[in-house]
Amino acid sequence: MAAFKKPFGFQPLEQQLAQRQAEQEARKPAQGKYFDHPTAKYVFIALTVVTVLAHVIALVVFGIMGLH
């Protein structure tokens, strides 16, 4: 049985993996930078603040009502 030829332009798997790994290393984000867009960061912070405030207000309301 004859071996199959690789299509034109394809590199060996080892070279593809090494190249992909080198590209990922070069694209690593700076330390502490988890958000690609400042808007996403602000939306995340705003939603977190709203959630915490809602829980604190519910705690106070239920505490006043005696349902803790």
N, C-alpha and C positions, 0 to 999 in steps of 0.2 A: 504494500500500500504506500503510495507516494505521500510525502509530507506536504502540507498546505503552505502556500506562499502567503506572506503577510501583505495586506493591501499597501499600495504606495503611500508613503508619508507617515506610516505608523512607526513609533519607536518601540524597542523592546520594553516589556512591562517594568523591569527594574529602572530603566531610564525615566519612564513616565512617572513612577512613584517618587523617584529622587527629585525630579523637576517639580512635581506637585508639592512635595514637602518643603523644598526651598522657597517656593512661592508663598506658602502659608507662613513660613518663618518671617519672610519679608513683610507680610501684611499684618503681623500681630499688632493689636492696638496698644497704645501707650498704657502704662500702669495706671489703674484707677479710671480708665475711660471705657465705660460699658455701653454708653448710648451713642449711636451714630449721629443722631440729630438732636440739637438742643431742645427742640419742641417736644420730643418724646420724653426727655428728662423732665421738663416742666410739667407735662401732663401726668407723669408718674408721681412726682412730688405732690402735685395738687390733689390727685386721687388719694394718696396716702394720708394727707392732712385731713381731707374730708372724712375719710373712714375713721381716723382716730377721733376726730371731733364728734362724729355721730355716736361712737361707742361711749365717749365720756359723757355726752349729753344724756344718752339712754341710761347710763349708770346713775347719774344724778336724779333723773326723773323717776326711775324705778326705786331708787333709795328713798326719795321723798314719799312715794306711794307705799313703801314698805313691802315691795315685791322682790327684794334681793334674795 
